[in-house]
């Protein structure tokens, strides 16, 4: 199979399982619309592509690096998720249906926050290292242009998942009431804080 299509399959399959980024993307789509949710997902897709590149071009170095920094990454990521969960649960509901939508800085913040959350998750690079080193790629990871195509495919596959998720939620959010938006905030905050506490407890 062409490395590009392999990368698409990898990126999509790693992004799709429900986790804190998925919850965050859903909540932001409900609050600010499909574009805000999709931009949030693109932050995660960028981190996925970064780690796919690390795993492809410097597998041994990347794995050794993660082994050294796993505990501090868990602490940073867990604390960030707890903070994000608490602030999300306490936030005043907002459902933007018309007008210009969120300001430009909101998109930048959405992208950077999901990029950071994905980047400090040790499971991300471990997942890519395992896939790249696995039987699907034979004895050796792809090299040169094939490696570039693989990484581009990972980004495209991950971005495709976030496009589908934010698009679906964007359609479903129509007609959402203020009380419904409040319930989404509280529920999302509890889930995000739960992920953070789990990361802190099992670092």
LOGUDO-608178 format. One line per 3 residues: number of its first residue (from 1); their letters; for each residue x, y, z of N, C-alpha, C. Coordinates in nm, 4 decimals, always signed. Layout:
BEGIN
NUM) A) X:Y:Z:X:Y:Z:X:Y:Z | ...
END
This chain:
BEGIN
1) XXX) +0.0844:-0.1198:+0.0000:+0.0000:+0.0000:+0.0000:+0.0879:+0.1248:+0.0000 | +0.0459:+0.2256:-0.0738:+0.1201:+0.3510:-0.0789:+0.1322:+0.4115:+0.0616 | +0.2509:+0.4650:+0.0985:+0.2693:+0.5226:+0.2324:+0.1688:+0.6323:+0.2662
4) XXX) +0.1252:+0.7090:+0.1665:+0.0278:+0.8143:+0.1914:-0.1022:+0.7561:+0.2454 | -0.1513:+0.6502:+0.1819:-0.2762:+0.5894:+0.2255:-0.2590:+0.5152:+0.3581 | -0.1405:+0.4581:+0.3789:-0.1119:+0.3973:+0.5088:-0.1194:+0.5030:+0.6185
7) XXX) -0.0591:+0.6198:+0.5890:-0.0614:+0.7277:+0.6863:-0.2019:+0.7757:+0.7165 | -0.2859:+0.7860:+0.6126:-0.4250:+0.8268:+0.6335:-0.4952:+0.7286:+0.7273 | -0.4746:+0.6004:+0.7041:-0.5383:+0.4988:+0.7876:-0.4883:+0.5067:+0.9314
10) XXX) -0.3586:+0.5274:+0.9480:-0.3006:+0.5380:+1.0824:-0.3541:+0.6620:+1.1539 | -0.3474:+0.7772:+1.0874:-0.3925:+0.9015:+1.1497:-0.5379:+0.8964:+1.1900 | -0.6218:+0.8411:+1.1032:-0.7648:+0.8328:+1.1329:-0.7896:+0.7396:+1.2507
13) XXX) -0.7244:+0.6232:+1.2505:-0.7502:+0.5233:+1.3548:-0.6985:+0.5672:+1.4910 | -0.5894:+0.6441:+1.4946:-0.5365:+0.6905:+1.6231:-0.6171:+0.8094:+1.6757 | -0.6694:+0.8927:+1.5860:-0.7475:+1.0096:+1.6295:-0.8883:+0.9718:+1.6730
16) XXX) -0.9454:+0.8666:+1.6127:-1.0877:+0.8382:+1.6298:-1.1301:+0.7970:+1.7711 | -1.0517:+0.7171:+1.8455:-1.1001:+0.6776:+1.9786:-1.1335:+0.7981:+2.0656 | -1.2431:+0.7886:+2.1390:-1.2890:+0.9009:+2.2220:-1.1909:+0.9228:+2.3368
19) XXX) -1.1482:+1.0445:+2.3531:-1.0574:+1.0830:+2.4608:-1.0802:+1.2285:+2.4962 | -0.9894:+1.2877:+2.5736:-1.0092:+1.4270:+2.6147:-1.0137:+1.5245:+2.4979 | -0.9357:+1.5001:+2.3924:-0.9374:+1.5909:+2.2776:-1.0717:+1.5827:+2.2062
22) XXX) -1.1249:+1.4620:+2.1943:-1.2564:+1.4466:+2.1326:-1.3644:+1.5190:+2.2104 | -1.3608:+1.5051:+2.3429:-1.4587:+1.5750:+2.4273:-1.4446:+1.7256:+2.4106 | -1.3208:+1.7728:+2.4091:-1.2954:+1.9159:+2.3945:-1.3435:+1.9667:+2.2591
25) XXX) -1.3184:+1.8893:+2.1551:-1.3617:+1.9267:+2.0201:-1.5142:+1.9352:+2.0125 | -1.5819:+1.8390:+2.0727:-1.7285:+1.8382:+2.0731:-1.7825:+1.9612:+2.1453 | -1.7260:+1.9887:+2.2638:-1.7754:+2.1031:+2.3409:-1.7526:+2.2341:+2.2672
28) XXX) -1.6357:+2.2484:+2.2051:-1.6063:+2.3725:+2.1335:-1.6915:+2.3870:+2.0088 | -1.7234:+2.2763:+1.9436:-1.8120:+2.2830:+1.8276:-1.9507:+2.3299:+1.8696 | -1.9992:+2.2773:+1.9804:-2.1307:+2.3177:+2.0301:-2.1301:+2.4647:+2.0700
31) XXX) -2.0212:+2.5092:+2.1333:-2.0159:+2.6472:+2.1819:-1.9887:+2.7476:+2.0706 | -1.8974:+2.7135:+1.9785:-1.8532:+2.8123:+1.8816:-1.8731:+2.7764:+1.7359 | -1.9255:+2.6575:+1.7067:-1.9495:+2.6199:+1.5683:-1.8473:+2.5210:+1.5150
34) XXX) -1.8772:+2.4707:+1.3960:-1.7945:+2.3670:+1.3354:-1.6511:+2.4126:+1.3141 | -1.6318:+2.5363:+1.2706:-1.4962:+2.5820:+1.2405:-1.4073:+2.5793:+1.3648 | -1.4620:+2.6233:+1.4792:-1.3835:+2.6242:+1.6018:-1.3497:+2.4812:+1.6433
37) XXX) -1.4461:+2.3909:+1.6312:-1.4199:+2.2517:+1.6646:-1.3167:+2.1897:+1.5724 | -1.3263:+2.2208:+1.4433:-1.2330:+2.1633:+1.3466:-1.0918:+2.2164:+1.3682 | -1.0793:+2.3474:+1.3965:-0.9476:+2.4054:+1.4238:-0.8870:+2.3414:+1.5489
40) XXX) -0.9704:+2.3124:+1.6478:-0.9221:+2.2410:+1.7663:-0.8656:+2.1052:+1.7262 | -0.9386:+2.0345:+1.6404:-0.8911:+1.9051:+1.5935:-0.7624:+1.9153:+1.5140 | -0.7462:+2.0249:+1.4374:-0.6238:+2.0418:+1.3599:-0.5012:+2.0553:+1.4494
43) XXX) -0.5198:+2.1107:+1.5691:-0.4078:+2.1161:+1.6637:-0.3611:+1.9766:+1.7000 | -0.4572:+1.8875:+1.7273:-0.4228:+1.7490:+1.7575:-0.3625:+1.6797:+1.6361 | -0.4174:+1.7067:+1.5170:-0.3648:+1.6453:+1.3949:-0.2204:+1.6882:+1.3698
46) XXX) -0.1884:+1.8136:+1.4012:-0.0519:+1.8620:+1.3833:+0.0438:+1.7903:+1.4783 | +0.0009:+1.7722:+1.6040:+0.0850:+1.6989:+1.6987:+0.0996:+1.5532:+1.6563 | -0.0086:+1.4939:+1.6035:-0.0004:+1.3569:+1.5527:+0.1042:+1.3467:+1.4419
49) XXX) +0.1012:+1.4426:+1.3487:+0.1965:+1.4413:+1.2381:+0.3397:+1.4617:+1.2884 | +0.3556:+1.5487:+1.3883:+0.4880:+1.5720:+1.4461:+0.5454:+1.4426:+1.5029 | +0.4640:+1.3728:+1.5809:+0.5122:+1.2495:+1.6425:+0.5263:+1.1372:+1.5405
52) XXX) +0.4433:+1.1381:+1.4374:+0.4624:+1.0397:+1.3301:+0.5973:+1.0618:+1.2626 | +0.6340:+1.1892:+1.2441:+0.7638:+1.2197:+1.1871:+0.8775:+1.1760:+1.2768 | +0.8638:+1.2017:+1.4071:+0.9658:+1.1569:+1.5015:+0.9809:+1.0056:+1.4988
55) XXX) +0.8668:+0.9384:+1.5003:+0.8703:+0.7925:+1.5018:+0.9275:+0.7364:+1.3723 | +0.9037:+0.8060:+1.2614:+0.9510:+0.7577:+1.1315:+1.0987:+0.7874:+1.1088 | +1.1411:+0.9096:+1.1403:+1.2772:+0.9505:+1.1081:+1.3769:+0.9237:+1.2203
58) XXX) +1.3299:+0.9145:+1.3432:+1.4224:+0.8953:+1.4556:+1.3576:+0.8081:+1.5609 | +1.3185:+0.6883:+1.5233:+1.2397:+0.6015:+1.6101:+1.3106:+0.5736:+1.7421 | +1.4339:+0.5296:+1.7370:+1.5049:+0.4910:+1.8587:+1.5236:+0.6108:+1.9515
61) XXX) +1.5602:+0.7254:+1.8944:+1.5806:+0.8461:+1.9743:+1.4495:+0.8910:+2.0379 | +1.3416:+0.8871:+1.9602:+1.2115:+0.9313:+2.0110:+1.1647:+0.8450:+2.1267 | +1.1773:+0.7128:+2.1141:+1.1322:+0.6232:+2.2204:+1.2147:+0.6440:+2.3468
64) XXX) +1.3459:+0.6614:+2.3308:+1.4317:+0.6847:+2.4463:+1.3957:+0.8155:+2.5153 | +1.3636:+0.9168:+2.4354:+1.3258:+1.0470:+2.4917:+1.1986:+1.0354:+2.5736 | +1.0980:+0.9676:+2.5192:+0.9707:+0.9530:+2.5896:+0.9894:+0.8747:+2.7185
67) XXX) +1.0752:+0.7746:+2.7163:+1.0988:+0.6957:+2.8370:+1.1521:+0.7831:+2.9498 | +1.2292:+0.8863:+2.9170:+1.2864:+0.9739:+3.0195:+1.1870:+1.0770:+3.0712 | +1.0950:+1.1201:+2.9861:+1.0087:+1.2322:+3.0245:+0.8636:+1.1913:+3.0477
70) XXX) +0.8348:+1.0620:+3.0527:+0.6960:+1.0183:+3.0679:+0.6308:+1.0757:+3.1925 | +0.6978:+1.0675:+3.3089:+0.6353:+1.1145:+3.4324:+0.6071:+1.2641:+3.4300 | +0.7040:+1.3505:+3.3951:+0.6698:+1.4938:+3.3908:+0.5622:+1.5270:+3.2878
73) XXX) +0.5596:+1.4546:+3.1755:+0.4553:+1.4794:+3.0763:+0.3184:+1.4439:+3.1316 | +0.3107:+1.3318:+3.2037:+0.1839:+1.2948:+3.2668:+0.1394:+1.4026:+3.3654 | +0.2327:+1.4544:+3.4443:+0.1991:+1.5562:+3.5430:+0.1493:+1.6841:+3.4757
76) XXX) +0.2207:+1.7269:+3.3718:+0.1818:+1.8494:+3.3013:+0.0470:+1.8315:+3.2331 | +0.0342:+1.7232:+3.1571:-0.0906:+1.6987:+3.0862:-0.2081:+1.6773:+3.1803 | -0.1864:+1.6018:+3.2882:-0.2941:+1.5768:+3.3839:-0.3407:+1.7037:+3.4525
79) XXX) -0.2449:+1.7863:+3.4970:-0.2807:+1.9120:+3.5633:-0.3549:+2.0049:+3.4682 | -0.3098:+2.0101:+3.3421:-0.3759:+2.0946:+3.2421:-0.5188:+2.0484:+3.2193 | -0.5400:+1.9164:+3.2121:-0.6750:+1.8649:+3.1897:-0.7665:+1.8925:+3.3089
82) XXX) -0.7142:+1.8799:+3.4301:-0.7962:+1.9100:+3.5482:-0.8372:+2.0569:+3.5462 | -0.7403:+2.1451:+3.5200:-0.7715:+2.2887:+3.5121:-0.8737:+2.3162:+3.4023 | -0.8537:+2.2548:+3.2872:-0.9445:+2.2758:+3.1748:-1.0838:+2.2233:+3.2077
85) XXX) -1.0903:+2.1088:+3.2764:-1.2191:+2.0526:+3.3135:-1.2961:+2.1420:+3.4097 | -1.2270:+2.1938:+3.5094:-1.2922:+2.2803:+3.6081:-1.3415:+2.4091:+3.5420 | -1.2565:+2.4725:+3.4619:-1.2975:+2.5977:+3.3975:-1.4099:+2.5748:+3.2958
88) XXX) -1.4078:+2.4592:+3.2295:-1.5147:+2.4274:+3.1342:-1.6473:+2.4095:+3.2058 | -1.6461:+2.3374:+3.3169:-1.7700:+2.3119:+3.3920:-1.8288:+2.4409:+3.4480 | -1.7431:+2.5356:+3.4828:-1.7908:+2.6607:+3.5432:-1.8213:+2.7695:+3.4413
91) XXX) -1.7866:+2.7456:+3.3157:-1.8016:+2.8493:+3.2130:-1.9491:+2.8746:+3.1813 | -1.9819:+3.0002:+3.1587:-2.1175:+3.0364:+3.1182:-2.1458:+2.9816:+2.9794 | -2.2577:+2.9113:+2.9603:-2.2863:+2.8506:+2.8293:-2.2926:+2.9554:+2.7194
94) XXX) -2.2397:+2.9172:+2.6032:-2.2442:+3.0044:+2.4862:-2.2615:+2.9182:+2.3631 | -2.3660:+2.9456:+2.2873:-2.3900:+2.8715:+2.1637:-2.4032:+2.9728:+2.0519 | -2.2986:+2.9881:+1.9706:-2.2971:+3.0852:+1.8615:-2.3655:+3.0248:+1.7399
97) XXX) -2.4811:+3.0782:+1.7028:-2.5542:+3.0255:+1.5877:-2.5453:+3.1164:+1.4660 | -2.5304:+3.2445:+1.4903:-2.5281:+3.3400:+1.3793:-2.4153:+3.4395:+1.4006 | -2.3996:+3.5296:+1.3046:-2.2990:+3.6340:+1.3183:-2.1635:+3.5883:+1.2679
100) XXX) -2.0598:+3.6592:+1.3134:-1.9247:+3.6338:+1.2647:-1.8569:+3.5174:+1.3340 | -1.9151:+3.4658:+1.4429:-1.8539:+3.3545:+1.5126:-1.7425:+3.4011:+1.6050 | -1.6644:+3.3082:+1.6592:-1.5577:+3.3435:+1.7530:-1.4523:+3.4332:+1.6885
103) XXX) -1.3844:+3.5108:+1.7737:-1.2778:+3.5986:+1.7245:-1.1575:+3.5155:+1.6814 | -1.0675:+3.5808:+1.6065:-0.9506:+3.5104:+1.5527:-0.8652:+3.4489:+1.6624 | -0.8509:+3.5201:+1.7745:-0.7667:+3.4672:+1.8820:-0.8248:+3.3402:+1.9428
106) XXX) -0.9572:+3.3235:+1.9333:-1.0183:+3.2013:+1.9847:-0.9735:+3.0800:+1.9038 | -0.9597:+3.0980:+1.7735:-0.9135:+2.9875:+1.6884:-0.7679:+2.9536:+1.7197 | -0.6865:+3.0578:+1.7395:-0.5458:+3.0334:+1.7729:-0.5341:+2.9604:+1.9056
109) XXX) -0.6122:+3.0031:+2.0044:-0.6090:+2.9375:+2.1340:-0.6588:+2.7945:+2.1267 | -0.7624:+2.7713:+2.0456:-0.8162:+2.6366:+2.0304:-0.7130:+2.5436:+1.9681 | -0.6443:+2.5926:+1.8657:-0.5421:+2.5123:+1.7981:-0.4261:+2.4808:+1.8923
112) XXX) -0.3745:+2.5837:+1.9596:-0.2566:+2.5653:+2.0433:-0.2848:+2.4769:+2.1639 | -0.4042:+2.4886:+2.2219:-0.4345:+2.4084:+2.3401:-0.4437:+2.2601:+2.3070 | -0.5087:+2.2259:+2.1955:-0.5181:+2.0843:+2.1601:-0.3836:+2.0310:+2.1107
115) XXX) -0.3054:+2.1156:+2.0447:-0.1704:+2.0739:+2.0060:-0.0883:+2.0395:+2.1299 | -0.0952:+2.1283:+2.2305:-0.0173:+2.1054:+2.3524:-0.0644:+1.9810:+2.4265 | -0.1958:+1.9648:+2.4383:-0.2485:+1.8474:+2.5087:-0.2071:+1.7174:+2.4407
118) XXX) -0.2115:+1.7161:+2.3088:-0.1711:+1.5956:+2.2357:-0.0214:+1.5747:+2.2453 | +0.0551:+1.6832:+2.2391:+0.2007:+1.6721:+2.2403:+0.2550:+1.6233:+2.3729 | +0.1873:+1.6566:+2.4846:+0.2387:+1.6135:+2.6155:+0.1838:+1.4778:+2.6568
121) XXX) +0.1084:+1.4140:+2.5682:+0.0551:+1.2811:+2.5981:+0.1554:+1.1748:+2.5517 | +0.2232:+1.1062:+2.6446:+0.3228:+1.0070:+2.6035:+0.2636:+0.8963:+2.5169 | +0.1358:+0.8683:+2.5350:+0.0739:+0.7610:+2.4563:+0.0748:+0.7929:+2.3070
124) XXX) +0.0768:+0.9212:+2.2723:+0.0751:+0.9582:+2.1308:+0.1994:+0.9079:+2.0592 | +0.3164:+0.9429:+2.1122:+0.4389:+0.9015:+2.0437:+0.4613:+0.7517:+2.0558 | +0.4222:+0.6926:+2.1682:+0.4366:+0.5477:+2.1828:+0.3506:+0.4759:+2.0796
127) XXX) +0.2299:+0.5276:+2.0564:+0.1411:+0.4666:+1.9574:+0.2042:+0.4711:+1.8187 | +0.2576:+0.5867:+1.7817:+0.3178:+0.5985:+1.6494:+0.4453:+0.5155:+1.6382 | +0.5233:+0.5106:+1.7453:+0.6437:+0.4282:+1.7414:+0.6076:+0.2815:+1.7211
130) XXX) +0.5032:+0.2370:+1.7896:+0.4620:+0.0972:+1.7770:+0.4114:+0.0670:+1.6365 | +0.3351:+0.1612:+1.5796:+0.2804:+0.1387:+1.4459:+0.3903:+0.1391:+1.3403 | +0.4784:+0.2396:+1.3482:+0.5836:+0.2504:+1.2482:+0.6796:+0.1323:+1.2565
133) XXX) +0.7032:+0.0824:+1.3765:+0.7949:-0.0298:+1.3934:+0.7255:-0.1638:+1.3742 | +0.5954:-0.1625:+1.3547:+0.5184:-0.2860:+1.3501:+0.5225:-0.3566:+1.2165 | +0.4506:-0.4668:+1.2128:+0.4538:-0.5534:+1.0954:+0.3968:-0.4860:+0.9713
136) XXX) +0.3108:-0.3864:+0.9893:+0.2488:-0.3222:+0.8729:+0.3511:-0.2547:+0.7827 | +0.4693:-0.2250:+0.8375:+0.5713:-0.1576:+0.7580:+0.6939:-0.2447:+0.7354 | +0.6845:-0.3705:+0.7699:+0.7959:-0.4596:+0.7474:+0.9070:-0.4376:+0.8491
139) XXX) +1.0280:-0.4782:+0.8113:+1.1390:-0.4724:+0.9056:+1.1909:-0.3310:+0.9264 | +1.1677:-0.2410:+0.8300:+1.2249:-0.1069:+0.8380:+1.1168:-0.0018:+0.8141 | +1.1216:+0.1096:+0.8880:+1.0306:+0.2200:+0.8614:+1.0549:+0.2779:+0.7231
142) XXX) +0.9571:+0.3435:+0.6622:+0.9774:+0.4050:+0.5301:+1.0832:+0.5131:+0.5364 | +1.1506:+0.5349:+0.4248:+1.2594:+0.6318:+0.4187:+1.2312:+0.7360:+0.3106 | +1.2985:+0.8502:+0.3215:+1.2933:+0.9518:+0.2180:+1.1539:+1.0021:+0.1874
145) XXX) +1.1214:+1.0080:+0.0583:+0.9919:+1.0593:+0.0142:+0.8780:+0.9743:+0.0689 | +0.8997:+0.8442:+0.0819:+0.7952:+0.7569:+0.1358:+0.7623:+0.7960:+0.2792 | +0.8637:+0.8337:+0.3562:+0.8409:+0.8764:+0.4939:+0.7626:+1.0071:+0.4980
148) XXX) +0.7966:+1.1004:+0.4072:+0.7243:+1.2280:+0.4002:+0.5777:+1.2031:+0.3658 | +0.5534:+1.1123:+0.2722:+0.4157:+1.0793:+0.2334:+0.3409:+1.0145:+0.3499 | +0.4094:+0.9339:+0.4281:+0.3473:+0.8717:+0.5447:+0.3030:+0.9767:+0.6455
151) XXX) +0.3932:+1.0697:+0.6760:+0.3611:+1.1741:+0.7742:+0.2475:+1.2630:+0.7238 | +0.2512:+1.2985:+0.5940:+0.1422:+1.3785:+0.5368:+0.0104:+1.3035:+0.5448 | +0.0157:+1.1741:+0.5223:-0.1055:+1.0928:+0.5324:-0.1594:+1.0886:+0.6743
154) XXX) -0.0702:+1.0801:+0.7730:-0.1135:+1.0806:+0.9134:-0.1889:+1.2093:+0.9452 | -0.1333:+1.3209:+0.9010:-0.2014:+1.4486:+0.9254:-0.3374:+1.4506:+0.8565 | -0.3415:+1.4063:+0.7305:-0.4673:+1.4076:+0.6558:-0.5702:+1.3157:+0.7195
157) XXX) -0.5277:+1.1976:+0.7639:-0.6217:+1.1041:+0.8252:-0.6763:+1.1558:+0.9567 | -0.5884:+1.2133:+1.0381:-0.6326:+1.2705:+1.1650:-0.7254:+1.3888:+1.1408 | -0.6877:+1.4768:+1.0471:-0.7720:+1.5933:+1.0157:-0.9076:+1.5497:+0.9619
160) XXX) -0.9109:+1.4416:+0.8851:-1.0382:+1.3907:+0.8325:-1.1316:+1.3509:+0.9455 | -1.0768:+1.2847:+1.0469:-1.1606:+1.2463:+1.1604:-1.2181:+1.3696:+1.2294 | -1.1339:+1.4712:+1.2523:-1.1828:+1.5905:+1.3218:-1.2826:+1.6676:+1.2372
163) XXX) -1.2677:+1.6636:+1.1055:-1.3655:+1.7267:+1.0173:-1.5000:+1.6558:+1.0281 | -1.4987:+1.5235:+1.0265:-1.6236:+1.4478:+1.0381:-1.6897:+1.4695:+1.1739 | -1.6080:+1.4699:+1.2802:-1.6641:+1.4871:+1.4144:-1.7235:+1.6261:+1.4321
166) XXX) -1.6459:+1.7291:+1.3965:-1.6960:+1.8657:+1.4147:-1.8137:+1.8929:+1.3216 | -1.8119:+1.8352:+1.2009:-1.9245:+1.8535:+1.1095:-2.0515:+1.7895:+1.1625 | -2.0397:+1.6675:+1.2137:-2.1565:+1.5991:+1.2692:-2.2135:+1.6699:+1.3894
169) XXX) -2.1239:+1.7128:+1.4797:-2.1700:+1.7844:+1.5988:-2.2258:+1.9207:+1.5595 | -2.1654:+1.9845:+1.4589:-2.2145:+2.1140:+1.4128:-2.3572:+2.1069:+1.3625 | -2.3920:+1.9962:+1.2973:-2.5294:+1.9770:+1.2515:-2.6217:+1.9497:+1.3689
172) XXX) -2.5751:+1.8665:+1.4620:-2.6580:+1.8267:+1.5756:-2.6832:+1.9404:+1.6739 | -2.5951:+2.0424:+1.6740:-2.6076:+2.1500:+1.7726:-2.7213:+2.2462:+1.7421 | -2.7757:+2.2419:+1.6211:-2.8819:+2.3362:+1.5842:-3.0030:+2.3170:+1.6750
175) XXX) -3.0491:+2.4255:+1.7285:-3.1643:+2.4179:+1.8175:-3.1292:+2.3862:+1.9611 | -2.9990:+2.3763:+1.9943:-2.9588:+2.3467:+2.1316:-2.9966:+2.4634:+2.2229 | -3.0607:+2.4334:+2.3321:-3.1041:+2.5363:+2.4266:-2.9910:+2.5748:+2.5206
178) XXX) -3.0124:+2.6846:+2.5959:-2.9122:+2.7297:+2.6927:-2.8902:+2.6245:+2.8008 | -2.9989:+2.5622:+2.8456:-2.9839:+2.4579:+2.9483:-2.9084:+2.3376:+2.8928 | -2.9319:+2.3073:+2.7670:-2.8578:+2.1980:+2.7046:-2.7107:+2.2303:+2.6938
181) XXX) -2.6787:+2.3552:+2.6564:-2.5392:+2.3980:+2.6471:-2.4724:+2.3929:+2.7839 | -2.5487:+2.4290:+2.8879:-2.4940:+2.4230:+3.0237:-2.4630:+2.2787:+3.0623 | -2.5519:+2.1880:+3.0264:-2.5288:+2.0465:+3.0563:-2.4054:+1.9942:+2.9832
184) XXX) -2.3864:+2.0395:+2.8600:-2.2682:+1.9989:+2.7837:-2.1417:+2.0493:+2.8521 | -2.1437:+2.1754:+2.8976:-2.0277:+2.2306:+2.9669:-1.9926:+2.1503:+3.0919 | -2.0929:+2.1244:+3.1720:-2.0691:+2.0514:+3.2974:-2.0217:+1.9089:+3.2691
187) XXX) -2.0911:+1.8409:+3.1778:-2.0526:+1.7042:+3.1445:-1.9126:+1.6972:+3.0855 | -1.8815:+1.7890:+2.9946:-1.7482:+1.7915:+2.9342:-1.6415:+1.8205:+3.0391 | -1.6715:+1.9147:+3.1293:-1.5754:+1.9486:+3.2338:-1.5453:+1.8312:+3.3244
190) XXX) -1.6496:+1.7565:+3.3607:-1.6304:+1.6394:+3.4470:-1.5443:+1.5341:+3.3766 | -1.5729:+1.5110:+3.2492:-1.4958:+1.4107:+3.1735:-1.3504:+1.4544:+3.1591 | -1.3273:+1.5809:+3.1244:-1.1911:+1.6300:+3.1089:-1.1131:+1.6225:+3.2401
193) XXX) -1.1759:+1.6652:+3.3492:-1.1098:+1.6572:+3.4790:-1.0830:+1.5124:+3.5176 | -1.1754:+1.4226:+3.4827:-1.1556:+1.2804:+3.5099:-1.0345:+1.2249:+3.4376 | -1.0192:+1.2622:+3.3103:-0.8996:+1.2203:+3.2356:-0.7731:+1.2747:+3.3029
196) XXX) -0.7795:+1.3995:+3.3485:-0.6635:+1.4588:+3.4134:-0.6275:+1.3902:+3.5426 | -0.7282:+1.3599:+3.6251:-0.7032:+1.2908:+3.7518:-0.6479:+1.1513:+3.7278 | -0.6987:+1.0848:+3.6244:-0.6475:+0.9518:+3.5898:-0.5000:+0.9606:+3.5526
199) XXX) -0.4642:+1.0624:+3.4736:-0.3240:+1.0785:+3.4322:-0.2346:+1.1071:+3.5527 | -0.2840:+1.1853:+3.6494:-0.2051:+1.2172:+3.7672:-0.1913:+1.0958:+3.8604 | -0.2976:+1.0172:+3.8693:-0.2979:+0.9032:+3.9599:-0.2137:+0.7867:+3.9087
202) XX) -0.2064:+0.7722:+3.7759:-0.1371:+0.6568:+3.7168:-0.0156:+0.6989:+3.6355 | +0.0532:+0.8031:+3.6828:+0.1724:+0.8513:+3.6126:+0.2876:+0.7518:+3.6279
END
